[in-house]
Amino acid sequence: MINRKGLTLIELLTVIVIMATLLLIVLPNVMVVSEKIEEEHYEQTVKLLENAVLTYIDKYDNSGLNRIGATKDITMKELAEAGLIKIPFINPRTGEALNLETSIVRVTRRDVNEYEIIPPFSP
């Protein structure tokens, strides 16, 4: 009776081939899901920032936006001081915290209740 304590080379190669095949099947799907999650995170962050800006304009300061086509820059610091965003505010594209002093959200009035909002991390 032979006492075997390990795998033969053929058995080991078979396991490696099966694992490689599984990786080839699973890995592309994981990458697609990961990209979708990143894009959804970006879109949600933009929506959050848009809501914060609209609240800021409505509650605190709408001066400079009294006519269609008017543009106003709002710093991230103003939004943070009003309690509308949390600090640190992370750029969803880079993962780095935005400088609240220099990061500006540009707001342009397009219609009576319609604004175009350009975040500081737009492409």
Secondary structure, 3 states (H helix, E strand, C coil): CCCCCCCCHHHHHHHHHHHHHHHHHHHHHHHHHHHHHHHHHHHHHHHHHHHHHHHHHHHCCCCCCCCCCCEEEEEHHHHHHCCCCCCCCECCCCCCECCCCCCEEEEEEEECCEEEEECCCCC
